[in-house]
Amino acid sequence: MRVEWHPEQFIKELNLTLGNKLDESASVIVDNAKGEAPVKTGALKESIRKAVDKSTLDAEVGSDLNYSIDVCLGTKNMAPNPFLRRGLSMSISAIKGIFGKK
């Protein structure tokens, strides 16, 4: 019996699998954050997006609306509403399931 080790192929497949799981996890966070976002016009909720770079295993979830940071962190005239943080917190058990950890 002969066993061959191909680390390059293993790493490629591992990164592909992790990248797909990261993308799925980011989608869960987006869905939960949208569910937590305050709705006045719906623009903030609809602006929540993900950006996933599978090659570097980097993911971002957020909004590009200029007032989204004010909503999350609050201002002197408005209490904070950390909808993104709540969306992430609500996603932890689902993300563990995606990665196969209970």
MOPAC internal coordinates of N, CA, C and O (Angstrom, degrees):
PM7 1SCF
backbone

  N    0.0000 0     0.00 0     0.00 0    0    0    0
  C    1.4477 1     0.00 0     0.00 0    1    0    0
  C    1.5191 1   108.62 1     0.00 0    2    1    0
  O    1.2310 1   121.40 1   -41.92 1    3    2    1
  N    1.3182 1   114.94 1   138.08 1    3    2    1
  C    1.4565 1   120.24 1  -179.37 1    5    3    2
  C    1.5201 1   108.95 1  -122.37 1    6    5    3
  O    1.2310 1   121.08 1   -49.26 1    7    6    5
  N    1.3131 1   115.54 1   130.74 1    7    6    5
  C    1.4570 1   121.28 1   178.12 1    9    7    6
  C    1.5206 1   107.64 1  -114.90 1   10    9    7
  O    1.2310 1   121.50 1   -53.05 1   11   10    9
  N    1.3203 1   114.73 1   126.95 1   11   10    9
  C    1.4565 1   119.40 1   178.17 1   13   11   10
  C    1.5211 1   109.03 1  -113.39 1   14   13   11
  O    1.2310 1   121.56 1   -39.02 1   15   14   13
  N    1.2869 1   114.62 1   140.98 1   15   14   13
  C    1.4663 1   121.31 1   179.89 1   17   15   14
  C    1.5202 1   108.32 1  -111.06 1   18   17   15
  O    1.2310 1   120.81 1   -55.96 1   19   18   17
  N    1.3210 1   116.05 1   124.04 1   19   18   17
  C    1.4536 1   122.34 1   179.15 1   21   19   18
  C    1.5270 1   108.19 1  -120.99 1   22   21   19
  O    1.2310 1   120.18 1   -96.76 1   23   22   21
  N    1.3282 1   117.27 1    83.24 1   23   22   21
  C    1.4667 1   119.24 1  -174.63 1   25   23   22
  C    1.5224 1   113.67 1   -61.93 1   26   25   23
  O    1.2310 1   119.74 1   146.72 1   27   26   25
  N    1.3131 1   118.09 1   -33.28 1   27   26   25
  C    1.4615 1   119.57 1  -179.45 1   29   27   26
  C    1.5282 1   110.82 1   -62.82 1   30   29   27
  O    1.2310 1   120.90 1   135.80 1   31   30   29
  N    1.3365 1   115.88 1   -44.20 1   31   30   29
  C    1.4625 1   120.64 1   179.57 1   33   31   30
  C    1.5239 1   110.50 1   -67.12 1   34   33   31
  O    1.2310 1   120.45 1   140.01 1   35   34   33
  N    1.3257 1   116.75 1   -39.99 1   35   34   33
  C    1.4651 1   120.86 1   178.28 1   37   35   34
  C    1.5223 1   110.68 1   -60.95 1   38   37   35
  O    1.2310 1   120.57 1   132.92 1   39   38   37
  N    1.3209 1   116.51 1   -47.08 1   39   38   37
  C    1.4678 1   120.80 1  -179.26 1   41   39   38
  C    1.5265 1   110.44 1   -64.56 1   42   41   39
  O    1.2310 1   120.10 1   140.03 1   43   42   41
  N    1.3121 1   117.41 1   -39.97 1   43   42   41
  C    1.4665 1   121.27 1   178.24 1   45   43   42
  C    1.5263 1   110.61 1   -60.96 1   46   45   43
  O    1.2310 1   120.26 1   132.66 1   47   46   45
  N    1.3205 1   117.10 1   -47.34 1   47   46   45
  C    1.4684 1   121.64 1   179.97 1   49   47   46
  C    1.5280 1   111.18 1   -66.85 1   50   49   47
  O    1.2310 1   120.32 1   140.86 1   51   50   49
  N    1.3186 1   117.00 1   -39.14 1   51   50   49
  C    1.4644 1   121.00 1   178.10 1   53   51   50
  C    1.5197 1   110.72 1   -62.78 1   54   53   51
  O    1.2310 1   120.27 1   133.29 1   55   54   53
  N    1.3191 1   117.09 1   -46.71 1   55   54   53
  C    1.4614 1   120.76 1   179.43 1   57   55   54
  C    1.5246 1   111.66 1   -63.98 1   58   57   55
  O    1.2310 1   120.16 1   142.67 1   59   58   57
  N    1.3138 1   117.29 1   -37.33 1   59   58   57
  C    1.4600 1   120.62 1   177.27 1   61   59   58
  C    1.5265 1   110.28 1   -63.56 1   62   61   59
  O    1.2310 1   120.55 1   133.94 1   63   62   61
  N    1.3130 1   116.56 1   -46.06 1   63   62   61
  C    1.4605 1   121.07 1   179.07 1   65   63   62
  C    1.5217 1   111.14 1   -62.96 1   66   65   63
  O    1.2310 1   120.39 1   133.24 1   67   66   65
  N    1.3214 1   116.86 1   -46.76 1   67   66   65
  C    1.4636 1   120.68 1   179.81 1   69   67   66
  C    1.5205 1   111.06 1   -64.43 1   70   69   67
  O    1.2310 1   120.41 1   139.53 1   71   70   69
  N    1.3145 1   116.83 1   -40.47 1   71   70   69
  C    1.4603 1   120.86 1   178.59 1   73   71   70
  C    1.5185 1   112.15 1   -61.36 1   74   73   71
  O    1.2310 1   120.68 1   138.52 1   75   74   73
  N    1.3236 1   116.30 1   -41.48 1   75   74   73
  C    1.4637 1   120.46 1   178.12 1   77   75   74
  C    1.5244 1   111.51 1   -66.35 1   78   77   75
  O    1.2310 1   120.59 1   139.99 1   79   78   77
  N    1.3281 1   116.47 1   -40.01 1   79   78   77
  C    1.4605 1   120.47 1   178.22 1   81   79   78
  C    1.5371 1   110.65 1   -68.17 1   82   81   79
  O    1.2310 1   120.44 1   143.11 1   83   82   81
  N    1.3091 1   116.77 1   -36.89 1   83   82   81
  C    1.4608 1   120.87 1   176.64 1   85   83   82
  C    1.5243 1   110.50 1   -63.80 1   86   85   83
  O    1.2310 1   120.38 1   136.07 1   87   86   85
  N    1.3148 1   116.88 1   -43.93 1   87   86   85
  C    1.4619 1   121.77 1   178.74 1   89   87   86
  C    1.5284 1   110.79 1   -61.70 1   90   89   87
  O    1.2310 1   120.44 1   135.87 1   91   90   89
  N    1.3124 1   116.76 1   -44.13 1   91   90   89
  C    1.4651 1   121.17 1   178.17 1   93   91   90
  C    1.5291 1   110.45 1   -63.46 1   94   93   91
  O    1.2310 1   120.38 1   139.20 1   95   94   93
  N    1.3269 1   116.87 1   -40.80 1   95   94   93
  C    1.4672 1   121.32 1   178.63 1   97   95   94
  C    1.5239 1   111.06 1   -63.48 1   98   97   95
  O    1.2310 1   120.30 1   137.60 1   99   98   97
  N    1.3189 1   117.04 1   -42.40 1   99   98   97
  C    1.4613 1   120.81 1   178.70 1  101   99   98
  C    1.5246 1   110.31 1   -62.76 1  102  101   99
  O    1.2310 1   119.97 1   143.56 1  103  102  101
  N    1.3177 1   117.67 1   -36.44 1  103  102  101
  C    1.4674 1   121.13 1   177.74 1  105  103  102
  C    1.5217 1   111.25 1   -63.71 1  106  105  103
  O    1.2310 1   120.45 1   140.62 1  107  106  105
  N    1.3205 1   116.75 1   -39.38 1  107  106  105
  C    1.4620 1   120.98 1   177.63 1  109  107  106
  C    1.5254 1   109.98 1   -62.84 1  110  109  107
  O    1.2310 1   120.60 1   136.04 1  111  110  109
  N    1.3204 1   116.45 1   -43.96 1  111  110  109
  C    1.4643 1   120.33 1   179.40 1  113  111  110
  C    1.5245 1   110.61 1   -63.13 1  114  113  111
  O    1.2310 1   120.15 1   136.44 1  115  114  113
  N    1.3221 1   117.32 1   -43.56 1  115  114  113
  C    1.4676 1   121.10 1   177.81 1  117  115  114
  C    1.5240 1   110.25 1   -57.08 1  118  117  115
  O    1.2310 1   120.39 1   132.05 1  119  118  117
  N    1.3168 1   116.86 1   -47.95 1  119  118  117
  C    1.4660 1   120.58 1  -178.60 1  121  119  118
  C    1.5261 1   111.23 1   -60.56 1  122  121  119
  O    1.2310 1   120.48 1   134.76 1  123  122  121
  N    1.3214 1   116.69 1   -45.24 1  123  122  121
  C    1.4649 1   120.08 1  -179.78 1  125  123  122
  C    1.5203 1   112.00 1   -68.37 1  126  125  123
  O    1.2310 1   120.19 1   140.33 1  127  126  125
  N    1.3319 1   117.25 1   -39.67 1  127  126  125
  C    1.4672 1   120.27 1   178.59 1  129  127  126
  C    1.5286 1   110.53 1   -64.64 1  130  129  127
  O    1.2310 1   120.32 1   140.74 1  131  130  129
  N    1.3192 1   116.99 1   -39.26 1  131  130  129
  C    1.4698 1   120.08 1   176.91 1  133  131  130
  C    1.5221 1   110.61 1   -62.63 1  134  133  131
  O    1.2310 1   120.82 1   143.48 1  135  134  133
  N    1.3274 1   116.04 1   -36.52 1  135  134  133
  C    1.4537 1   119.86 1   178.38 1  137  135  134
  C    1.5185 1   112.81 1   -68.86 1  138  137  135
  O    1.2310 1   120.32 1   155.21 1  139  138  137
  N    1.3280 1   117.00 1   -24.79 1  139  138  137
  C    1.4595 1   122.30 1  -179.00 1  141  139  138
  C    1.5243 1   113.46 1   -95.46 1  142  141  139
  O    1.2310 1   120.21 1   166.37 1  143  142  141
  N    1.3172 1   117.20 1   -13.63 1  143  142  141
  C    1.4664 1   120.66 1  -176.19 1  145  143  142
  C    1.5236 1   110.90 1   -68.56 1  146  145  143
  O    1.2310 1   120.51 1   -41.97 1  147  146  145
  N    1.3256 1   116.63 1   138.03 1  147  146  145
  C    1.4620 1   118.90 1   175.47 1  149  147  146
  C    1.5227 1   109.40 1   -67.90 1  150  149  147
  O    1.2310 1   120.99 1   -33.59 1  151  150  149
  N    1.3258 1   115.72 1   146.41 1  151  150  149
  C    1.4614 1   119.68 1  -177.67 1  153  151  150
  C    1.5249 1   109.60 1  -121.18 1  154  153  151
  O    1.2310 1   121.90 1   -66.61 1  155  154  153
  N    1.3084 1   113.98 1   113.39 1  155  154  153
  C    1.4662 1   120.45 1   171.11 1  157  155  154
  C    1.5239 1   107.48 1  -109.63 1  158  157  155
  O    1.2310 1   121.42 1   123.87 1  159  158  157
  N    1.3296 1   114.88 1   -56.13 1  159  158  157
  C    1.4675 1   119.71 1   175.88 1  161  159  158
  C    1.5271 1   111.37 1  -111.15 1  162  161  159
  O    1.2310 1   120.31 1   163.42 1  163  162  161
  N    1.3343 1   117.02 1   -16.58 1  163  162  161
  C    1.4581 1   121.94 1  -176.57 1  165  163  162
  C    1.5121 1   112.89 1    94.06 1  166  165  163
  O    1.2310 1   120.00 1   172.41 1  167  166  165
  N    1.3318 1   117.61 1    -7.59 1  167  166  165
  C    1.4704 1   120.67 1  -177.55 1  169  167  166
  C    1.5246 1   111.71 1   -64.79 1  170  169  167
  O    1.2310 1   120.27 1   138.55 1  171  170  169
  N    1.3167 1   117.09 1   -41.45 1  171  170  169
  C    1.4723 1   120.11 1  -178.88 1  173  171  170
  C    1.5184 1   110.15 1   -64.37 1  174  173  171
  O    1.2310 1   120.68 1   131.87 1  175  174  173
  N    1.3046 1   116.31 1   -48.13 1  175  174  173
  C    1.4621 1   121.00 1   179.34 1  177  175  174
  C    1.5236 1   111.00 1   -57.14 1  178  177  175
  O    1.2310 1   120.26 1   134.08 1  179  178  177
  N    1.3050 1   117.12 1   -45.92 1  179  178  177
  C    1.4606 1   121.00 1  -177.85 1  181  179  178
  C    1.5255 1   113.13 1   -72.54 1  182  181  179
  O    1.2310 1   120.05 1   162.77 1  183  182  181
  N    1.3227 1   117.51 1   -17.23 1  183  182  181
  C    1.4655 1   120.22 1  -178.67 1  185  183  182
  C    1.5256 1   113.40 1   -85.28 1  186  185  183
  O    1.2310 1   119.91 1   171.56 1  187  186  185
  N    1.3107 1   117.77 1    -8.44 1  187  186  185
  C    1.4720 1   120.53 1  -177.81 1  189  187  186
  C    1.5220 1   108.67 1   -72.55 1  190  189  187
  O    1.2310 1   121.10 1   -56.39 1  191  190  189
  N    1.3116 1   115.50 1   123.61 1  191  190  189
  C    1.4623 1   122.51 1  -175.37 1  193  191  190
  C    1.5259 1   110.28 1  -138.28 1  194  193  191
  O    1.2310 1   121.99 1   -11.08 1  195  194  193
  N    1.3140 1   113.79 1   168.92 1  195  194  193
  C    1.4612 1   120.74 1   174.10 1  197  195  194
  C    1.5217 1   109.02 1  -118.31 1  198  197  195
  O    1.2310 1   121.38 1   -28.14 1  199  198  197
  N    1.3146 1   114.96 1   151.86 1  199  198  197
  C    1.4646 1   122.06 1   171.03 1  201  199  198
  C    1.5224 1   105.88 1  -132.56 1  202  201  199
  O    1.2310 1   120.61 1   -61.90 1  203  202  201
  N    1.3080 1   116.44 1   118.10 1  203  202  201
  C    1.4626 1   121.18 1  -176.14 1  205  203  202
  C    1.5178 1   108.76 1  -122.24 1  206  205  203
  O    1.2310 1   121.28 1   -51.46 1  207  206  205
  N    1.3182 1   115.17 1   128.54 1  207  206  205
  C    1.4649 1   121.49 1   173.84 1  209  207  206
  C    1.5247 1   106.91 1  -111.69 1  210  209  207
  O    1.2310 1   121.12 1   -79.11 1  211  210  209
  N    1.3107 1   115.45 1   100.89 1  211  210  209
  C    1.4615 1   119.83 1  -176.56 1  213  211  210
  C    1.5257 1   112.91 1   -68.80 1  214  213  211
  O    1.2310 1   120.27 1   156.95 1  215  214  213
  N    1.3102 1   117.09 1   -23.05 1  215  214  213
  C    1.4663 1   119.17 1  -179.11 1  217  215  214
  C    1.5287 1   111.83 1   -73.20 1  218  217  215
  O    1.2310 1   120.32 1   149.62 1  219  218  217
  N    1.3200 1   116.99 1   -30.38 1  219  218  217
  C    1.4693 1   120.40 1   178.53 1  221  219  218
  C    1.5247 1   111.78 1  -108.57 1  222  221  219
  O    1.2310 1   120.72 1  -179.86 1  223  222  221
  N    1.3256 1   116.23 1     0.14 1  223  222  221
  C    1.4680 1   122.83 1  -177.76 1  225  223  222
  C    1.5276 1   110.32 1    54.24 1  226  225  223
  O    1.2310 1   121.61 1  -128.90 1  227  226  225
  N    1.3297 1   114.52 1    51.10 1  227  226  225
  C    1.4535 1   122.14 1  -179.29 1  229  227  226
  C    1.5220 1   108.41 1  -121.20 1  230  229  227
  O    1.2310 1   120.82 1   -45.94 1  231  230  229
  N    1.3347 1   116.04 1   134.06 1  231  230  229
  C    1.4644 1   119.75 1   178.45 1  233  231  230
  C    1.5201 1   109.69 1  -136.01 1  234  233  231
  O    1.2310 1   121.31 1   -37.21 1  235  234  233
  N    1.3147 1   115.10 1   142.79 1  235  234  233
  C    1.4632 1   122.08 1   175.26 1  237  235  234
  C    1.5154 1   107.93 1  -130.06 1  238  237  235
  O    1.2310 1   121.47 1   -39.34 1  239  238  237
  N    1.3273 1   114.80 1   140.66 1  239  238  237
  C    1.4637 1   121.25 1   173.57 1  241  239  238
  C    1.5139 1   106.34 1  -127.10 1  242  241  239
  O    1.2310 1   120.34 1   -48.49 1  243  242  241
  N    1.3116 1   116.95 1   131.51 1  243  242  241
  C    1.4548 1   119.48 1   180.00 1  245  243  242
  C    1.5143 1   111.53 1   177.63 1  246  245  243
  O    1.2310 1   121.92 1    12.56 1  247  246  245
  N    1.3075 1   113.93 1  -167.44 1  247  246  245
  C    1.4533 1   122.26 1  -179.77 1  249  247  246
  C    1.5145 1   108.68 1  -127.13 1  250  249  247
  O    1.2310 1   120.60 1   -34.84 1  251  250  249
  N    1.3110 1   116.46 1   145.16 1  251  250  249
  C    1.4585 1   119.72 1   176.81 1  253  251  250
  C    1.5284 1   112.42 1   -97.59 1  254  253  251
  O    1.2310 1   120.26 1  -174.42 1  255  254  253
  N    1.3321 1   117.11 1     5.58 1  255  254  253
  C    1.4624 1   119.01 1   176.25 1  257  255  254
  C    1.5241 1   109.49 1   -69.88 1  258  257  255
  O    1.2310 1   120.61 1   -44.04 1  259  258  257
  N    1.3193 1   116.44 1   135.96 1  259  258  257
  C    1.4606 1   120.09 1  -174.17 1  261  259  258
  C    1.5289 1   113.11 1   -63.32 1  262  261  259
  O    1.2310 1   119.12 1   157.48 1  263  262  261
  N    1.3109 1   119.29 1   -22.52 1  263  262  261
  C    1.4537 1   119.90 1  -178.99 1  265  263  262
  C    1.5313 1   113.79 1   -95.52 1  266  265  263
  O    1.2310 1   119.67 1   179.24 1  267  266  265
  N    1.3290 1   118.23 1    -0.76 1  267  266  265
  C    1.4650 1   120.08 1  -177.87 1  269  267  266
  C    1.5262 1   111.82 1   -63.39 1  270  269  267
  O    1.2310 1   119.85 1   143.93 1  271  270  269
  N    1.3135 1   117.90 1   -36.07 1  271  270  269
  C    1.4645 1   120.92 1   178.45 1  273  271  270
  C    1.5285 1   110.64 1   -66.34 1  274  273  271
  O    1.2310 1   120.42 1   143.23 1  275  274  273
  N    1.3265 1   116.80 1   -36.77 1  275  274  273
  C    1.4655 1   120.39 1   177.22 1  277  275  274
  C    1.5250 1   110.92 1   -64.66 1  278  277  275
  O    1.2310 1   120.85 1   140.04 1  279  278  277
  N    1.3187 1   115.97 1   -39.96 1  279  278  277
  C    1.4653 1   119.38 1   178.81 1  281  279  278
  C    1.5283 1   109.43 1   -64.81 1  282  281  279
  O    1.2310 1   120.19 1   133.71 1  283  282  281
  N    1.3184 1   117.24 1   -46.29 1  283  282  281
  C    1.4699 1   121.04 1  -178.04 1  285  283  282
  C    1.5285 1   112.45 1   -65.30 1  286  285  283
  O    1.2310 1   120.50 1   133.15 1  287  286  285
  N    1.3188 1   116.66 1   -46.85 1  287  286  285
  C    1.4660 1   120.65 1  -173.09 1  289  287  286
  C    1.5193 1   113.90 1   -95.71 1  290  289  287
  O    1.2310 1   120.75 1   163.24 1  291  290  289
  N    1.3207 1   116.17 1   -16.76 1  291  290  289
  C    1.4550 1   120.20 1  -178.18 1  293  291  290
  C    1.5239 1   111.25 1    84.56 1  294  293  291
  O    1.2310 1   121.69 1   -11.54 1  295  294  293
  N    1.3071 1   114.37 1   168.46 1  295  294  293
  C    1.4619 1   121.72 1   176.65 1  297  295  294
  C    1.5259 1   106.86 1  -135.75 1  298  297  295
  O    1.2310 1   120.81 1     2.40 1  299  298  297
  N    1.3204 1   116.06 1  -177.60 1  299  298  297
  C    1.4601 1   117.64 1   178.45 1  301  299  298
  C    1.5238 1   111.41 1   -66.61 1  302  301  299
  O    1.2310 1   120.35 1   160.45 1  303  302  301
  N    1.3238 1   116.95 1   -19.55 1  303  302  301
  C    1.4642 1   121.35 1  -179.71 1  305  303  302
  C    1.5301 1   113.97 1  -106.77 1  306  305  303
  O    1.2310 1   120.40 1   179.02 1  307  306  305
  N    1.3349 1   116.83 1    -0.98 1  307  306  305
  C    1.4580 1   119.73 1  -174.48 1  309  307  306
  C    1.5273 1   110.12 1  -144.34 1  310  309  307
  O    1.2310 1   120.42 1   -48.62 1  311  310  309
  N    1.3033 1   116.81 1   131.38 1  311  310  309
  C    1.4702 1   121.29 1   177.23 1  313  311  310
  C    1.5294 1   109.66 1   -68.60 1  314  313  311
  O    1.2310 1   120.33 1   -29.99 1  315  314  313
  N    1.3237 1   116.97 1   150.01 1  315  314  313
  C    1.4657 1   119.25 1   178.48 1  317  315  314
  C    1.5318 1   111.63 1   -66.14 1  318  317  315
  O    1.2310 1   121.27 1   -32.81 1  319  318  317
  N    1.3023 1   115.17 1   147.19 1  319  318  317
  C    1.4575 1   122.64 1   175.34 1  321  319  318
  C    1.5316 1   106.23 1  -134.01 1  322  321  319
  O    1.2310 1   120.50 1   -96.12 1  323  322  321
  N    1.3374 1   116.65 1    83.88 1  323  322  321
  C    1.4750 1   120.41 1  -173.49 1  325  323  322
  C    1.5319 1   113.02 1   -76.08 1  326  325  323
  O    1.2310 1   120.81 1  -115.91 1  327  326  325
  N    1.3100 1   116.06 1    64.09 1  327  326  325
  C    1.4646 1   121.30 1  -176.24 1  329  327  326
  C    1.5216 1   112.35 1   -63.50 1  330  329  327
  O    1.2310 1   119.59 1   146.82 1  331  330  329
  N    1.3306 1   118.38 1   -33.18 1  331  330  329
  C    1.4665 1   120.31 1   178.30 1  333  331  330
  C    1.5296 1   110.46 1   -68.15 1  334  333  331
  O    1.2310 1   120.63 1   137.11 1  335  334  333
  N    1.3185 1   116.40 1   -42.89 1  335  334  333
  C    1.4678 1   120.30 1   179.06 1  337  335  334
  C    1.5300 1   110.38 1   -63.99 1  338  337  335
  O    1.2310 1   120.33 1   138.15 1  339  338  337
  N    1.3235 1   116.97 1   -41.85 1  339  338  337
  C    1.4649 1   119.94 1   177.77 1  341  339  338
  C    1.5286 1   110.52 1   -64.09 1  342  341  339
  O    1.2310 1   120.69 1   139.22 1  343  342  341
  N    1.3296 1   116.30 1   -40.78 1  343  342  341
  C    1.4665 1   119.72 1   177.62 1  345  343  342
  C    1.5156 1   111.97 1   -59.86 1  346  345  343
  O    1.2310 1   120.77 1   139.47 1  347  346  345
  N    1.3290 1   116.13 1   -40.53 1  347  346  345
  C    1.4633 1   120.02 1   177.01 1  349  347  346
  C    1.5181 1   110.59 1   -65.99 1  350  349  347
  O    1.2310 1   120.17 1   132.68 1  351  350  349
  N    1.3218 1   117.28 1   -47.32 1  351  350  349
  C    1.4650 1   120.84 1  -178.95 1  353  351  350
  C    1.5241 1   111.41 1   -59.04 1  354  353  351
  O    1.2310 1   120.78 1   139.45 1  355  354  353
  N    1.3162 1   116.11 1   -40.55 1  355  354  353
  C    1.4645 1   120.87 1  -179.96 1  357  355  354
  C    1.5332 1   112.11 1   -68.14 1  358  357  355
  O    1.2310 1   120.05 1   162.53 1  359  358  357
  N    1.3091 1   117.51 1   -17.47 1  359  358  357
  C    1.4650 1   122.35 1  -174.02 1  361  359  358
  C    1.5188 1   113.78 1   -94.00 1  362  361  359
  O    1.2310 1   119.71 1   169.53 1  363  362  361
  N    1.3094 1   118.15 1   -10.47 1  363  362  361
  C    1.4644 1   120.89 1  -170.93 1  365  363  362
  C    1.5220 1   112.80 1   -58.00 1  366  365  363
  O    1.2310 1   119.53 1   131.73 1  367  366  365
  N    1.3177 1   118.50 1   -48.27 1  367  366  365
  C    1.4664 1   118.42 1  -177.61 1  369  367  366
  C    1.5279 1   111.38 1   -66.34 1  370  369  367
  O    1.2310 1   119.97 1   143.09 1  371  370  369
  N    1.3330 1   117.66 1   -36.91 1  371  370  369
  C    1.4648 1   120.11 1   177.17 1  373  371  370
  C    1.5287 1   110.94 1   -65.01 1  374  373  371
  O    1.2310 1   120.57 1   140.56 1  375  374  373
  N    1.3257 1   116.51 1   -39.44 1  375  374  373
  C    1.4672 1   120.31 1   179.45 1  377  375  374
  C    1.5279 1   110.26 1   -66.23 1  378  377  375
  O    1.2310 1   120.57 1   139.11 1  379  378  377
  N    1.3116 1   116.51 1   -40.89 1  379  378  377
  C    1.4782 1   119.00 1   175.69 1  381  379  378
  C    1.5123 1   110.30 1   -58.81 1  382  381  379
  O    1.2310 1   120.26 1   140.33 1  383  382  381
  N    1.3308 1   117.11 1   -39.67 1  383  382  381
  C    1.4595 1   120.54 1   177.26 1  385  383  382
  C    1.5167 1   112.55 1   -64.68 1  386  385  383
  O    1.2310 1   120.60 1   140.88 1  387  386  385
  N    1.3242 1   116.45 1   -39.12 1  387  386  385
  C    1.4609 1   121.27 1   178.46 1  389  387  386
  C    1.5260 1   110.61 1   -61.43 1  390  389  387
  O    1.2310 1   120.77 1   140.70 1  391  390  389
  N    1.3157 1   116.14 1   -39.30 1  391  390  389
  C    1.4609 1   120.71 1  -179.39 1  393  391  390
  C    1.5278 1   112.22 1   -89.91 1  394  393  391
  O    1.2310 1   120.41 1  -177.29 1  395  394  393
  N    1.3302 1   116.82 1     2.71 1  395  394  393
  C    1.4582 1   120.63 1   174.39 1  397  395  394
  C    1.5062 1   115.45 1    80.45 1  398  397  395
  O    1.2310 1   120.36 1  -160.20 1  399  398  397
  N    1.3337 1   116.92 1    19.80 1  399  398  397
  C    1.4651 1   120.23 1   178.06 1  401  399  398
  C    1.5126 1   108.76 1  -111.10 1  402  401  399
  O    1.2310 1   120.89 1   -45.73 1  403  402  401
  N    1.3016 1   115.89 1   134.27 1  403  402  401
  C    1.4620 1   119.66 1  -178.19 1  405  403  402
  C    1.4927 1   112.16 1   -93.33 1  406  405  403
  O    1.2310 1   120.10 1   180.00 1  407  406  405

